[in-house]
Amino acid sequence: MKVGLQSIYSEHVVTASPDTPVEEVARTMFGESVGSVVAESGDLRGIVTDRDLTVELLAEDSEYNVSSGEDDLIVHLAGEHQRLAADTRAIADVIEEESPR
């Protein structure tokens, strides 16, 4: 079953700058009752999801923060970098094809 992007997108988009501390991003998600925050600094830089926070960051009990890279959002976790692609077309394709939760 194909689902059109218009039927599942939200007009209320919560954003954060790339240098926002991850703890603040998590508080924003909780306060806004959203599962993701778009990282932007004038342009789309990437997206941080509740899964990213839970699995990739909080489970590590490490020092961490979020900052922007040239093309991607980079999550710094204990000195290691994980790149999260900011390709909105690929995201839309996955939503339309896979119909995730």
N, C-alpha and C positions, 0 to 999 in steps of 0.2 A: 504494500500500500504506500503510495507516494503521499507525502505530506508537504504542502507548500510552506515555504519559509515564513510567509506572512501570517500563517495561522499559529505559529509557535513563538515568534519573536516578541520581545517586550519593548515598549516604548520607554519604560523607566530603566535606564542603563546607569548602573552605579560605577563610578570611575575612581581611580587613584593615580597619583603621579608615580613614576617608576621608583622614586626614592622613599616612598611611604614604607615605614616599618611594617613587617609582616603581622605583628601583633595588632597594629591599627587596622590593617586590612581585614583580619579575622573579626575584630570588634564591629567594623562597618558591615560585614556580611551578616553578622548576628543581628545587629540593630535594624538593618534594612530587610531582613528575612530573604536574602538572596544567596544563591549557591556559587556565584562568580562575580568578580570585579574586573572590569576592563582597565588595563594599565595604559595610560595615555599621557602624552606630553605635547599636546597640540595635534599629534597624529596617533593612530592606533599603534601601540607597541606590543601588545599581547594580552593574555587573559590569565588570571589566577583563579582557580576553582577551589571549592571547599575540599575536594579530593587532594589537590596539590598541597594544601595546608596540612591536612590530616596525615596523608601517607608520606609525602616527601619531606615535610618540614617538622611538624610537631612531634612525630614519632621518633625523630633523631635526637631530641633534647639537646640541640646545639644552638650556637649563636648564628643568627641568620638575618638577612634583609633582602629587599628586592631593589634592583636598579636596572636601568635600561642599557641595552646593548645597541649596536648600530642597526641591526635588522630585527632582532628578537628581544623578547623579555628574558632577562637572565636572572635566575634565582641563585643567589649565593648561599650555599649551605656548607658550613664548616670549611670554607676555602675552596670548595668544588663548585663548578658551574653546571647547571642543567638548563638547556635552552628549550623554551616553549615557543613553537612557531606561531606567528601572528598572521597566517594566511587565512583571511576571512572566507575566501571561496572554498577552501578545503573544509573549513568548519561547517559552512552551509551545506556542502555536499554530504558530509557525514550525518548531519541532522536529517537531511532529506532521505538518505539511503538507509541509515541504521535506526532512525527514530529512537534515540537513547532516552532513558528515563525522562 
